Amino acid sequence: MAADRSSSQVRCTALTRSKLAPNPGPMSLEGTNSYLIAADGHPGVAVVDPGPLDEEHLRELAAGPVELILITHRHADHTAGAERLHELTGAPVRAADPHHCIGQKPLQAGEVIAVAGTEVRIVATPGHTSDSVCFHLPLDGPAGSVLTGDTVLGRGTTMLDHPDGRLGDYLSSLDRLELLGPATVLPAHGPVLPALDTIVRAYRLHRLDRLDQIRSALTRLEPGAGIPQVTDVVYADADPSVRRAAESSVGAQLEYLHSLR
């Protein structure tokens, strides 16, 4: 990837650039990747996930000019700056959750949006959260690209924000994404990755392996063991800073196992 237009923006694919927000942390890795979508020569851009309420970050995104602001899901590290970016640009904000929309209706699964000289296809991918969506850019190179939000990360694996996020939904979302083939992965956290279908298969195997670990832990723990006890066993090596995320994912996996009975 190469610098483009600004030292803080990076060219990711033919249709996208990214700007890293200044919000690093255990869950956000280096920070939130805010993406700018535009066809070559098109004057306007679509911004995906404005990130935190950071004025300098948002003013650089606003230089587009911005035609549309898109949100992958409700978490504040993706949405906190959306209202301010709308104020700076006048661009409408669209998300699956109506609470985060400004000036236009919520996103719909399967919808195709013509914006910034290209098209963006909406793929419903609940699991990380109930309102998670991915943005498929089928015209972005030979295999296209997909802005995956937190559904697929550039490093590590995704937490399930239970009870809003559910494992059954997440596994179905992985199936949906695998059908998009070897598209370039543009995650909201971490580096750009190749071959979405290959990565999705690895994610699925990881989830199934975690389920096996939880089944094994339940056979060794006292009857009635809850989320904290299972987390102690299955995520014994997890850093304390991500303990809540680990417990949330365990909760989602225990609920899923219960649904299979």
C-alpha positions as semicolon CSV with decimal commas, in nm:
position;residue;x (nm);y (nm);z (nm)
1;M;0,000;0,000;0,000
2;A;0,118;0,353;-0,072
3;A;0,054;0,697;0,071
4;D;-0,213;0,889;-0,122
5;R;-0,311;1,259;-0,112
6;S;-0,210;1,287;0,252
7;S;0,064;1,136;0,465
8;S;-0,207;0,992;0,690
9;Q;-0,413;0,832;0,412
10;V;-0,313;0,503;0,254
11;R;-0,418;0,362;-0,082
12;C;-0,560;0,015;-0,016
13;T;-0,720;-0,085;-0,348
14;A;-0,814;0,081;-0,675
15;L;-1,132;0,219;-0,520
16;T;-1,034;0,272;-0,157
17;R;-0,806;0,467;0,074
18;S;-0,790;0,438;0,451
19;K;-0,716;0,676;0,735
20;L;-0,625;0,534;1,075
21;A;-0,813;0,696;1,361
22;P;-0,620;0,788;1,676
23;N;-0,795;0,536;1,903
24;P;-0,560;0,241;1,959
25;G;-0,648;-0,013;2,227
26;P;-0,684;-0,381;2,316
27;M;-1,005;-0,412;2,113
28;S;-0,934;-0,160;1,835
29;L;-0,574;-0,272;1,773
30;E;-0,387;0,020;1,610
31;G;-0,717;0,209;1,581
32;T;-1,023;0,223;1,358
33;N;-0,962;0,220;0,983
34;S;-1,189;0,482;0,828
35;Y;-1,223;0,413;0,455
36;L;-1,282;0,652;0,167
37;I;-1,439;0,500;-0,146
38;A;-1,418;0,668;-0,488
39;A;-1,366;0,573;-0,849
40;D;-1,057;0,718;-1,013
41;G;-1,124;1,076;-1,120
42;H;-1,453;1,104;-0,931
43;P;-1,458;1,421;-0,719
44;G;-1,663;1,288;-0,428
45;V;-1,614;1,004;-0,181
46;A;-1,814;0,777;0,045
47;V;-1,675;0,743;0,397
48;V;-1,710;0,416;0,586
49;D;-1,686;0,420;0,968
50;P;-1,585;0,776;1,063
51;G;-1,448;0,643;1,390
52;P;-1,413;0,842;1,713
53;L;-1,510;1,202;1,775
54;D;-1,169;1,340;1,685
55;E;-1,182;1,676;1,507
56;E;-0,856;1,647;1,313
57;H;-0,941;1,297;1,191
58;L;-1,291;1,400;1,084
59;R;-1,180;1,718;0,909
60;E;-0,940;1,522;0,693
61;L;-1,218;1,277;0,604
62;A;-1,439;1,576;0,522
63;A;-1,204;1,703;0,251
64;G;-1,360;1,451;0,003
65;P;-1,609;1,613;-0,070
66;V;-1,822;1,349;0,104
67;E;-2,134;1,219;-0,071
68;L;-2,238;0,953;0,182
69;I;-2,134;0,823;0,525
70;L;-2,174;0,450;0,584
71;I;-2,160;0,262;0,915
72;T;-2,072;-0,107;0,953
73;H;-2,219;-0,143;1,304
74;R;-2,320;0,041;1,618
75;H;-2,001;0,039;1,830
76;A;-1,874;0,383;1,927
77;D;-1,526;0,334;1,780
78;H;-1,704;0,328;1,441
79;T;-1,992;0,571;1,497
80;A;-1,896;0,841;1,748
81;G;-1,771;1,078;1,478
82;A;-2,060;1,025;1,235
83;E;-2,281;1,312;1,348
84;R;-1,990;1,557;1,345
85;L;-1,881;1,441;0,999
86;H;-2,239;1,497;0,884
87;E;-2,221;1,851;1,025
88;L;-1,894;1,916;0,842
89;T;-2,008;1,780;0,506
90;G;-2,387;1,770;0,492
91;A;-2,361;1,407;0,379
92;P;-2,632;1,169;0,498
93;V;-2,544;0,883;0,732
94;R;-2,671;0,532;0,667
95;A;-2,648;0,226;0,891
96;A;-2,856;-0,085;0,948
97;D;-2,960;0,057;1,285
98;P;-3,201;0,351;1,238
99;H;-3,055;0,512;1,552
100;H;-2,736;0,587;1,359
101;C;-2,898;0,717;1,040
102;I;-2,913;1,087;0,954
103;G;-3,109;1,209;0,655
104;Q;-3,172;0,874;0,487
105;K;-3,333;0,537;0,560
106;P;-3,153;0,238;0,714
107;L;-2,948;0,004;0,499
108;Q;-3,119;-0,306;0,363
109;A;-2,962;-0,644;0,296
110;G;-2,897;-0,689;-0,076
111;E;-2,929;-0,319;-0,151
112;V;-2,699;-0,173;-0,417
113;I;-2,593;0,189;-0,367
114;A;-2,454;0,396;-0,652
115;V;-2,208;0,639;-0,495
116;A;-1,869;0,801;-0,559
117;G;-1,859;0,673;-0,917
118;T;-1,899;0,306;-0,824
119;E;-2,142;0,068;-0,655
120;V;-2,159;-0,060;-0,299
121;R;-2,355;-0,376;-0,222
122;I;-2,490;-0,427;0,129
123;V;-2,426;-0,767;0,286
124;A;-2,602;-0,837;0,616
125;T;-2,351;-1,001;0,851
126;P;-2,497;-1,014;1,203
127;G;-2,301;-1,195;1,472
128;H;-2,044;-0,953;1,606
129;T;-2,349;-0,733;1,665
130;S;-2,704;-0,776;1,543
131;D;-2,674;-0,475;1,312
132;S;-2,338;-0,562;1,151
133;V;-2,313;-0,521;0,774
134;C;-2,029;-0,551;0,525
135;F;-1,985;-0,343;0,210
136;H;-1,901;-0,535;-0,107
137;L;-1,729;-0,343;-0,387
138;P;-1,761;-0,585;-0,683
139;L;-1,589;-0,343;-0,925
140;D;-1,277;-0,304;-0,710
141;G;-1,026;-0,506;-0,907
142;P;-1,058;-0,857;-1,053
143;A;-1,197;-1,016;-0,734
144;G;-1,358;-0,710;-0,577
145;S;-1,316;-0,606;-0,217
146;V;-1,522;-0,619;0,100
147;L;-1,519;-0,370;0,387
148;T;-1,579;-0,611;0,672
149;G;-1,612;-0,385;0,976
150;D;-1,549;-0,605;1,281
151;T;-1,696;-0,918;1,122
152;V;-1,350;-1,008;0,990
153;L;-1,043;-0,838;1,138
154;G;-0,700;-0,785;0,990
155;R;-0,541;-0,962;1,284
156;G;-0,683;-1,202;1,543
157;T;-1,048;-1,303;1,553
158;T;-1,376;-1,129;1,620
159;M;-1,553;-1,113;1,954
160;L;-1,927;-1,177;1,968
161;D;-2,097;-0,899;2,162
162;H;-2,343;-1,126;2,339
163;P;-2,637;-1,116;2,397
164;D;-2,677;-0,882;2,098
165;G;-2,421;-1,080;1,898
166;R;-2,500;-1,448;1,843
167;L;-2,286;-1,734;1,718
168;G;-2,554;-1,890;1,498
169;D;-2,593;-1,559;1,316
170;Y;-2,217;-1,524;1,289
171;L;-2,165;-1,866;1,132
172;S;-2,437;-1,788;0,878
173;S;-2,266;-1,457;0,803
174;L;-1,936;-1,636;0,741
175;D;-2,116;-1,864;0,494
176;R;-2,253;-1,555;0,317
177;L;-1,911;-1,392;0,295
178;E;-1,742;-1,705;0,167
179;L;-1,964;-1,690;-0,140
180;L;-1,796;-1,360;-0,236
181;G;-1,479;-1,552;-0,322
182;P;-1,120;-1,425;-0,301
183;A;-1,211;-1,059;-0,253
184;T;-0,964;-0,826;-0,081
185;V;-1,049;-0,787;0,290
186;L;-1,066;-0,427;0,414
187;P;-1,115;-0,464;0,792
188;A;-1,203;-0,191;1,038
189;H;-0,906;-0,292;1,254
190;G;-0,572;-0,430;1,143
191;P;-0,410;-0,468;0,801
192;V;-0,566;-0,533;0,461
193;L;-0,577;-0,904;0,377
194;P;-0,616;-1,108;0,057
195;A;-0,869;-1,381;-0,022
196;L;-1,181;-1,333;0,189
197;D;-1,302;-1,688;0,125
198;T;-0,981;-1,841;0,261
199;I;-0,988;-1,620;0,570
200;V;-1,354;-1,696;0,635
201;R;-1,283;-2,069;0,629
202;A;-1,009;-2,017;0,888
203;Y;-1,249;-1,812;1,102
204;R;-1,508;-2,090;1,087
205;L;-1,254;-2,352;1,192
206;H;-1,148;-2,131;1,481
207;R;-1,507;-2,100;1,602
208;L;-1,567;-2,473;1,577
209;D;-1,244;-2,539;1,765
210;R;-1,353;-2,300;2,042
211;L;-1,684;-2,485;2,065
212;D;-1,497;-2,811;2,114
213;Q;-1,287;-2,646;2,387
214;I;-1,600;-2,526;2,563
215;R;-1,762;-2,869;2,543
216;S;-1,446;-3,016;2,694
217;A;-1,438;-2,754;2,969
218;L;-1,800;-2,822;3,062
219;T;-1,724;-3,191;3,113
220;R;-1,444;-3,103;3,356
221;L;-1,614;-2,824;3,550
222;E;-1,872;-2,860;3,824
223;P;-2,235;-2,879;3,708
224;G;-2,382;-2,533;3,678
225;A;-2,050;-2,367;3,591
226;G;-2,114;-2,030;3,432
227;I;-1,946;-1,792;3,192
228;P;-1,664;-1,681;3,427
229;Q;-1,561;-2,039;3,506
230;V;-1,570;-2,150;3,143
231;T;-1,373;-1,841;3,041
232;D;-1,107;-1,922;3,303
233;V;-1,050;-2,256;3,130
234;V;-1,095;-2,176;2,761
235;Y;-0,932;-1,832;2,762
236;A;-0,678;-1,900;3,034
237;D;-0,405;-1,716;2,843
238;A;-0,615;-1,409;2,754
239;D;-0,483;-1,070;2,864
240;P;-0,697;-0,912;3,140
241;S;-0,763;-0,616;2,908
242;V;-0,978;-0,839;2,683
243;R;-1,146;-1,039;2,960
244;R;-1,487;-0,884;2,898
245;A;-1,464;-0,968;2,528
246;A;-1,369;-1,327;2,611
247;E;-1,663;-1,363;2,849
248;S;-1,896;-1,216;2,588
249;S;-1,781;-1,468;2,326
250;V;-1,815;-1,755;2,577
251;G;-2,170;-1,643;2,650
252;A;-2,254;-1,652;2,281
253;Q;-2,101;-1,996;2,242
254;L;-2,279;-2,141;2,547
255;E;-2,610;-2,007;2,413
256;Y;-2,536;-2,167;2,076
257;L;-2,458;-2,505;2,235
258;H;-2,778;-2,487;2,436
259;S;-2,975;-2,421;2,114
260;L;-2,840;-2,746;1,967
261;R;-2,985;-2,964;2,243
